[in-house]
Amino acid sequence: MSLAQPLPTPKVVVFDLDYTLLRPSDQFEAPGYVRTGARFGLALDPARWPQAERAAYGAAAARREATGLVHDDGLLPVIAHAIIDGLGGGPAAAVEKAVQAIIVAWSRAENFGLYEDVLPCLDALKAAGIRMALLSNALGHGVEEIVAHFALDDYMAAAVSSLETGAVKPAPRMFSTLFGLLGVAPADAVMVGDSVEDDVKGAVACGCPAILLDRAGRRRDVTVPRIEGLAELPAALGL
């Protein structure tokens, strides 16, 4: 945990969803892409996963640059195409079928799970009387469906997705919409998410303190408040 001292205990903790609370299965890593490709006659190479992942990040960044901070249903196909091509690709028709299969899989809640530290953290915050909410750049699956599937209704006072607002984090509209629903000032909340740009910088620009959740420990270079697991969050909030 890279906090010199705990942040002031907030009235509300706002969580990102994907890769913060919600863990995709291996369907969306090298083994799953290889399995999906094989269904359509593609011989994808799992050893090329690091290059494919970098290509997907680059393609997503280029798409965001072109579209701006708007909700974009076309982003997931761009990412899937980049990964499949990065793993070796193949005939265009087969690649397109594999891309569509990945999109369908991403829409199904059963292909995801909660990280092991999620429920203990939510229980600790709830016991401390802290309200919680979700703020998600909805990509291929509905936030309401995820909340219902994982029984998060008992924890979350509100949930806002980019599908509702038409904007994506770090757009101020995302944050102002949620804070309006909650009836709290940005300074009385803390944002927790896995993206420096979308979650941390987006929140701070709106006057909301933020903590980066760096599960892989890859961002030890950043100067923002950072934790490597949600088990660290209560202490980071002075609880």
Secondary structure as UniProt FT lines:
FT   STRAND          12..15
FT   TURN            19..21
FT   STRAND          22..24
FT   HELIX           26..28
FT   HELIX           30..39
FT   TURN            40..41
FT   HELIX           46..48
FT   HELIX           49..67
FT   TURN            73..74
FT   HELIX           75..86
FT   TURN            87..88
FT   HELIX           92..106
FT   HELIX           109..111
FT   STRAND          112..114
FT   TURN            116..117
FT   HELIX           118..127
FT   TURN            128..129
FT   STRAND          131..136
FT   HELIX           143..149
FT   TURN            150..151
FT   TURN            153..155
FT   STRAND          156..161
FT   HELIX           162..165
FT   TURN            169..170
FT   HELIX           172..182
FT   HELIX           186..188
FT   STRAND          189..193
FT   HELIX           196..201
FT   HELIX           202..205
FT   TURN            206..207
FT   STRAND          210..213
FT   TURN            215..216
FT   TURN            220..221
FT   STRAND          226..227
FT   HELIX           230..232
FT   HELIX           233..236
FT   TURN            237..238
//
